[in-house]
Amino acid sequence: MHRGGAGRRRGLVAARQGRHPAGAGRRRRPRDGGRRRGARRAGRHLAGRAGRREAVRDLGPAHGPGAADLDRRERVARAGPPRAGARAAAGRGGGTPGQGRGPAVSARIHPAAIVDPRARLAAGVTIGAFSVVGPDVTLGPGVELGHHVVLEGRVEVGADVHIGHGSALGGAPQDLKFKPETPSGVRIGAGTVLREYVTVHRATRPDGWTEIGPRCLLMGLTHVGHDCRLGEGVVLVNYAGLSGHCELEDFVTIGGQSGCPPFTRVGTFGYLGGFSKLEADLPPYMLANGVPATVRGINNVGLRRAGMGAAERRALKDAHRLLYRSGLPPGPALERLRREAPPGPAVERLVAFVAAARRGICAPPHGWRAGATAPADDVESERVGG
């Protein structure tokens, strides 16, 4: 029988008989027993935690990646979620792109991000986990960087730009003649969206820029090579690639998995279909596809969506017939276009682009030969009305 139980029963019997007060037979616990037990439990917990840390460190060198990763995870866990202005107090300046370092501003920076203190961050900037922002980077108001984004070299990002995870901007151009010490950079216009894994390389010329205009959309895994210039509202569909020195005017669309060789120009509202290879300049307002890409008609759908009237689209259609279906080579066809094309700003822009083309222009589907007619699949561009 348990001794404590017998002692309590004897105490109760003695109390009834009046020999000693109730509870005198109980075993008294020391007043500090609870504290001693708590200290023992805490000691076992700390010893177990230290043992786990030592076990992880023993898997590699004393200062190897195992210990560093464990310490980093613990620091991130202790830091908690990112809060506004967490990195501003560390000396990061503010202001809009192009301005000097100003007072501390509100920014949301994940604790796992690496942001150089010399980078310029405007108000409302959000930087995701494991992103890297270099010292010569300027981020405008409302810029949002996803996780694992890398901005290196001179990069200027306008207001309200979204850069998806895994994207890399400002990297060295893929040019064997490029010297790493060349000062050049990348500029991104306001309101542009770069989706996941987009790459943009900086220019090759001293003080040169690879420029992407405002309100562009670069879909996932697209590439913009060095010294390229993209106008307003340009759309690059998934896996589209631009080689160096390409120039895309306003509201150009490049289809998925299509490519443009170096020094290629695409005129305003030009449309290159998917899985196409552009080998010459694509005149404005024209639609082309194929390998090599050939002009199939005007970009009637895009022009109608942009609000161009039926009369102006009909004038472009007449200009397309004179240029591509007259059976003349490009030079004589251009002269005829100048003489007979209906007047209008769109037609004048088309004529000026063709006259300035240095790589030639995309040919019709059957080449520059006499008697060329419209292909059987060229029906959309005929529907000018409406």
C-alpha positions in Angstrom: 0.0 0.0 0.0 1.2 3.5 -0.8 2.7 5.2 2.2 1.2 8.5 1.4 -2.3 7.0 1.3 -1.8 5.2 4.7 -0.6 8.4 6.3 -3.6 10.4 5.2 -6.0 7.8 6.5 -4.2 7.7 9.9 -4.4 11.4 10.1 -8.1 11.4 9.5 -8.7 8.8 12.2 -6.6 10.7 14.7 -8.4 13.9 13.9 -11.8 12.3 14.6 -10.4 11.1 18.0 -9.0 14.6 18.7 -5.4 13.6 19.0 -4.0 16.1 16.4 -5.4 18.5 13.9 -6.6 17.4 10.5 -4.0 17.0 7.8 -1.1 16.6 10.3 -0.4 13.1 8.9 0.0 14.4 5.4 3.4 14.7 3.7 4.1 18.4 3.1 5.6 19.5 -0.2 8.3 22.2 -0.1 6.9 25.6 -1.0 9.4 26.0 -3.9 8.9 22.6 -5.3 7.0 24.0 -8.3 9.8 26.3 -9.2 12.3 23.5 -9.0 10.3 21.3 -11.2 9.8 24.1 -13.8 13.6 24.7 -13.8 14.2 21.0 -14.4 11.8 20.9 -17.3 13.3 24.1 -18.8 16.8 22.6 -18.5 15.7 19.5 -20.3 14.0 21.5 -23.1 17.1 23.7 -23.6 19.4 20.7 -23.6 17.3 19.0 -26.2 17.2 22.1 -28.4 20.9 22.5 -28.1 21.4 18.9 -28.9 19.3 19.2 -32.1 21.3 22.2 -33.2 24.5 20.4 -32.6 23.2 17.4 -34.5 22.4 19.6 -37.5 25.8 21.3 -37.4 27.6 17.9 -37.2 26.2 17.1 -40.7 28.6 19.5 -42.3 31.5 21.8 -41.5 31.4 24.0 -38.4 30.5 27.0 -40.5 29.0 25.2 -43.4 25.6 25.7 -45.1 23.7 23.5 -42.6 24.4 25.9 -39.7 23.9 29.0 -41.7 20.6 27.8 -43.1 19.4 26.9 -39.6 20.4 30.3 -38.2 18.7 32.1 -41.1 15.5 30.2 -40.6 15.5 31.0 -37.0 16.1 34.7 -37.7 13.3 34.8 -40.2 10.9 33.0 -37.8 11.7 35.4 -35.0 11.3 38.5 -37.3 7.7 37.5 -38.2 5.9 38.9 -41.2 7.2 42.0 -43.0 6.0 45.3 -41.9 5.8 48.7 -43.6 9.0 50.7 -43.3 11.0 47.8 -41.8 13.9 48.5 -44.1 13.4 52.3 -44.4 14.9 52.8 -40.9 18.1 51.1 -42.1 18.9 54.0 -44.3 17.2 53.3 -47.6 16.3 56.4 -49.5 13.1 57.3 -51.2 11.9 59.5 -53.9 10.7 58.9 -57.5 13.0 57.6 -60.2 15.7 60.1 -61.1 15.6 61.9 -57.8 18.3 61.7 -55.1 18.1 59.7 -51.9 15.5 61.3 -49.7 14.0 60.6 -46.3 12.9 57.2 -45.1 9.7 56.0 -46.9 7.2 53.3 -46.3 8.1 50.0 -48.1 7.2 46.4 -47.5 10.3 44.3 -47.8 10.3 40.6 -46.9 13.0 39.7 -44.2 14.5 37.2 -46.6 15.0 39.8 -49.4 18.5 41.3 -50.0 18.2 45.1 -50.7 21.3 47.2 -50.9 21.1 50.3 -48.6 22.0 52.5 -51.6 19.0 51.5 -53.7 16.4 54.2 -54.1 12.9 53.0 -53.1 9.8 55.2 -53.4 6.7 54.9 -51.3 4.6 51.8 -51.5 7.3 49.5 -52.9 6.8 45.7 -52.2 9.7 43.3 -52.4 9.1 39.5 -52.1 11.2 36.9 -50.4 14.7 36.1 -51.7 14.7 38.9 -54.2 18.0 40.8 -54.7 18.1 44.6 -55.4 21.4 46.1 -56.3 22.9 49.5 -55.3 22.1 51.3 -58.6 18.4 50.3 -58.7 15.6 52.9 -58.6 12.1 51.7 -57.9 9.1 54.1 -58.4 6.0 54.4 -56.3 3.9 51.2 -56.0 6.4 48.9 -57.7 5.9 45.2 -56.7 8.6 42.6 -57.0 7.7 38.9 -56.6 9.9 36.4 -54.9 13.3 35.5 -56.3 13.5 38.6 -58.5 17.0 39.9 -59.4 17.7 43.6 -60.3 21.4 44.2 -61.0 23.3 47.1 -62.5 21.5 50.3 -63.4 17.8 49.6 -63.4 15.1 52.3 -63.3 11.5 51.1 -62.8 8.6 53.4 -63.2 5.5 53.7 -61.0 3.1 50.8 -60.5 5.2 48.2 -62.3 4.8 44.5 -61.4 7.7 42.2 -61.9 6.9 38.5 -61.5 8.8 35.9 -59.6 12.1 34.6 -61.0 12.6 37.6 -63.4 16.0 39.0 -63.9 16.6 42.6 -65.1 19.8 44.4 -65.8 22.1 41.5 -66.5 25.1 41.7 -68.8 24.2 41.4 -72.5 24.9 38.2 -74.4 27.4 39.9 -76.6 31.0 38.6 -76.9 32.3 42.2 -77.4 30.7 43.6 -74.3 33.0 44.9 -71.5 31.6 44.4 -68.0 32.7 47.9 -66.9 30.5 49.6 -69.5 28.0 51.9 -67.8 24.6 51.0 -69.2 21.2 50.1 -67.9 17.5 49.1 -68.2 14.4 51.4 -68.0 10.9 50.1 -67.5 7.9 52.5 -68.1 5.1 53.1 -65.7 2.3 50.5 -65.5 4.2 47.8 -67.3 3.7 44.1 -66.2 6.5 41.6 -66.5 5.3 38.1 -65.6 7.3 35.2 -64.3 10.8 34.5 -65.5 11.2 37.5 -67.8 14.8 38.4 -68.7 15.9 41.9 -69.8 19.5 42.6 -70.6 21.2 46.1 -70.3 22.6 48.0 -73.3 26.0 47.5 -74.8 26.9 51.1 -75.5 28.2 53.4 -72.8 25.4 55.3 -71.1 22.9 53.3 -73.3 19.6 51.9 -72.2 17.4 49.0 -73.0 14.0 50.6 -72.8 10.5 49.2 -72.3 7.7 51.7 -72.6 4.7 52.3 -70.4 1.8 49.9 -70.1 3.5 47.0 -71.8 2.8 43.3 -71.0 5.6 40.8 -71.2 4.2 37.3 -70.5 6.0 34.5 -68.9 9.5 33.4 -70.1 9.9 36.2 -72.6 13.3 37.7 -73.4 14.3 41.3 -74.4 17.9 41.5 -75.6 20.3 44.4 -75.2 19.7 47.8 -76.7 16.1 47.0 -77.6 13.4 49.7 -77.6 9.8 48.9 -76.9 7.1 51.6 -77.3 3.8 51.9 -75.4 1.4 49.0 -75.0 3.7 46.4 -76.5 2.6 42.7 -75.9 5.1 39.8 -75.9 3.3 36.5 -75.6 4.9 33.5 -73.8 8.4 32.4 -75.0 8.7 35.3 -77.5 12.3 36.5 -77.8 13.9 39.7 -79.1 17.5 39.8 -80.1 19.7 42.8 -79.6 18.9 46.2 -81.1 15.2 45.4 -82.0 12.8 48.3 -82.2 9.1 47.7 -81.6 6.8 50.8 -82.0 3.6 51.4 -80.1 1.0 48.6 -79.6 2.9 45.9 -81.3 2.1 42.2 -80.5 4.6 39.4 -80.9 3.0 36.0 -80.7 4.2 33.1 -78.6 7.5 31.3 -79.4 8.2 33.8 -82.2 11.6 35.5 -82.7 13.0 38.7 -84.0 16.6 38.8 -85.2 19.0 41.7 -84.4 18.1 45.2 -85.7 14.6 44.2 -86.7 11.9 46.9 -86.6 8.1 46.4 -86.2 5.8 49.3 -87.0 3.0 50.5 -84.8 0.1 48.0 -84.4 2.1 45.4 -86.2 1.1 41.8 -85.4 3.4 38.8 -85.7 1.7 35.5 -85.2 2.8 32.7 -83.0 5.6 30.2 -84.0 6.9 32.8 -86.6 10.4 33.9 -87.6 10.8 37.5 -88.6 13.6 38.0 -91.1 12.8 41.6 -92.3 11.1 44.7 -91.0 7.3 44.4 -90.5 5.5 47.6 -91.7 3.0 49.3 -89.4 -0.6 48.0 -89.3 0.3 44.8 -91.0 -0.3 41.2 -89.9 2.4 38.5 -90.6 3.1 34.9 -89.7 5.0 31.9 -90.9 8.6 30.8 -91.2 9.8 33.1 -92.6 7.1 35.5 -91.7 5.1 36.9 -94.6 2.4 39.7 -94.7 -1.1 38.3 -94.8 -3.1 41.6 -94.6 -3.7 44.5 -92.2 -4.2 44.0 -88.5 -7.9 44.7 -88.8 -8.9 43.2 -85.5 -6.3 45.1 -83.5 -7.1 48.4 -85.3 -10.8 48.0 -84.7 -10.3 47.3 -81.0 -8.1 50.4 -80.8 -10.9 52.6 -82.1 -9.7 53.2 -85.7 -12.6 54.1 -87.9 -13.7 52.1 -90.9 -12.7 54.8 -93.4 -9.1 54.9 -92.2 -8.9 51.1 -92.1 -10.2 51.0 -95.7 -7.5 53.4 -96.7 -4.9 51.1 -95.2 -6.4 48.2 -97.0 -6.0 50.0 -100.3 -2.4 50.8 -99.4 -1.8 47.2 -98.7 -3.1 46.2 -102.1 -0.8 48.7 -103.8 2.2 47.6 -101.9 1.8 43.8 -101.8 -0.6 42.8 -104.6 0.5 45.0 -107.5 3.0 42.4 -108.7 5.9 45.0 -108.4 9.2 44.7 -106.5 9.4 46.7 -103.3 11.0 49.9 -104.8 8.5 50.4 -107.7 5.6 49.3 -105.4 6.6 52.1 -102.9 6.7 54.7 -105.7 3.2 53.6 -106.8 2.0 53.7 -103.2 3.2 57.3 -102.9 1.4 58.3 -106.0 -1.9 56.5 -105.6 -2.4 55.8 -101.9 -5.4 57.6 -100.4 -4.2 60.5 -98.1 -4.3 60.0 -94.3 -1.9 59.9 -91.3 -1.9 56.1 -91.1 -1.0 55.7 -94.8 1.7 58.4 -94.5 3.2 56.6 -91.6 3.2 53.3 -93.6 5.0 55.0 -96.5 7.6 56.6 -94.2 8.4 53.3 -92.5 8.8 51.4 -95.8 11.1 54.1 -97.2 13.3 54.0 -94.1 13.6 50.2 -93.9 17.2 49.1 -93.9 16.7 45.3 -93.7 13.9 45.3 -96.3 10.3 44.6 -95.5 8.4 41.3 -95.1 7.4 39.9 -98.4 3.9 38.8 -99.5 3.1 35.1 -99.1 4.2 34.2 -102.6 7.2 36.5 -102.7 8.0 39.6 -104.7 7.0 38.3 -108.1 4.6 39.5 -110.8 1.0 38.4 -110.5 1.1 37.8 -106.8 -2.5 37.4 -105.5 -4.0 37.1 -102.1 -3.7 33.7 -100.3 -6.7 31.6 -99.7 -6.5 32.2 -95.9 -6.4 36.0 -96.1 -10.0 36.7 -95.3 -9.9 38.5 -91.9 -8.2 41.6 -93.4 -10.8 41.9 -96.0 -13.5 42.6 -93.5 -12.9 46.3 -93.1 -16.4 47.5 -92.4 -17.9 47.7 -88.9 
